[in-house]
Structure formats: C-alpha cells, structure tokens
Amino acid sequence: MNMLVKYSSAIAISLAFIGLNCATMNQQRSASSYSREIQELKSALQANPNNFEAMRDLGAIYYDSQQTKLALNFLIKAFKKNPKDPKCLAYLGMTLEAQQKHDLALKLYKRYSKLPLLSSYRKLMQGRYYLLTRKMIHDQMRSLLAQEEQLGAT
C-alpha cells in the first residue's frame, strides 16, 4: 500500500509538470472581446451556410471564450465537412476534453500522427494526447487505491 501511495504521488507530480509544459500560451478572452469577429463569422455563415472556415473559426472562438456548448455545435458541423483539418481536430478535441468526454477527445488527439510534422496543431494534439492519457491513468490508479482501501477496511 505504501508503495502505491509513493507511485501515485510521483505520477501526480509528473502530471503537474507536464501540464505546465503543455499548456497553451494563448490567454483566454471573453466573448465580448471577440464580438466583431463573431459577427463577421456569423455574417459569413449567413451568406454561405456551408462555409467550413467560418464554422471552424466560430467554434474556436467560442472555445477560447469558454463557451464550450456553442463551440461543440460549430466544431462538430465543421468536422463533418472536413475531418482532416488540423485546427478543427485540435479545437474539437479540447472542447470535448473540457466537457469531460475524455474518450472521444483521446480518439481525436490520436490523429496527431497524420498531421504535417511542422504543424503547430500536431504538436498541440500530441501534447494533449499524452497529457490526457496520463491523466486517465492517474484517475484509474486513484480509483484502484480507493477500492483497495475499501477492501482493506472490510
């Protein structure tokens, strides 16, 4: 038991370090600071409801402004139109992750290997993939430790 506590502590410290290194550098803005861009993208969608870039970019803006329900709506539509677009993949994955849909996010992040080597979205998705994988393993270990403690108590 003592050994498991040591391992879980080491993993927690590693996750914190990795999280700091993989965090994106973009500062999040509020939706009001994006108002002009949102209006332009909505106008573009009204003019052409099949405008992939407008859907994707609107989803990205809503994600950046922490409106994940709206982001998910636009990003899913964009993904259906172009499932290989790096920006769409990255933002859809991060939106799913923010909504605690880790298995779906992991499936999208796993596609990083098919993106161009120099793509910043490839690096972002690879980092998110490894971080989310480690987080899920950490959560499973925590659950196993809790089960072990319950079995020990009974």
Number of C-alpha atoms within 10 A of each C-alpha: 10 6 8 13 13 11 14 16 13 12 17 16 12 13 18 14 11 16 17 10 11 17 12 12 7 7 8 12 14 14 17 10 10 15 12 11 15 19 12 13 19 16 13 16 17 11 10 11 12 14 15 21 18 21 25 29 21 26 29 26 23 26 24 21 18 17 16 23 16 16 25 23 16 22 30 18 17 25 18 10 16 15 13 13 16 21 21 27 26 26 28 29 27 26 27 21 18 15 13 11 13 19 15 13 25 21 12 21 26 16 17 23 12 10 16 12 11 8 13 14 21 23 18 20 29 19 20 26 21 18 19 20 15 17 18 14 13 18 14 12 17 15 12 13 16 12 12 13 12 10 9 9 7 6
